[in-house]
Amino acid sequence: MTQERAIMKIDFSAASPELDALVAEKVMKWKWEPPVWRTQEGKRAVWWRPSSDIRNAWAVVDELLSHEFSGDIHIEFFRGIKSWSVSCCYRKQTWKNFASAPTAPLAICLAASLVPALPARIF
C-alpha cells in the first residue's frame, strides 16, 4: 500500500493509532519495530499516543521547532467554538498547516501531518 493510500484511510476527525503512526513516521522519522517505535537516536518509545496525550504532542511540537522551516507555532483555544487551533509560521512569514480540533493534542497532530517534508534539524 502506498503512503498516499494509507493516509486516505486515516480518520482525521479523532485521535487514532493510525494518526499517531503517521506522525511518528513522517514528523519524528521513527521506525516501527513491533511492539515499539524506534527513535532516530535508537531509543525505544513504548508509549506513543500524540493525538491523545499532551506530553507526546509536545514532543511533536519540539520536533517541528527543531527544523529549519519553523519560525513559530501558534496553539490557541477558541472558547466560542470550543476548539483548539494550530498553525505554523515559516521563515517567510506565511501561515500554513492550519488545523482545528476539539483537543490540543489532536490539533497538533493534524497540523504536523500537513507538513510536506521536514528539512534537516538545526539543533
Disulfide bonds with the S-S distance in Angstrom:
none
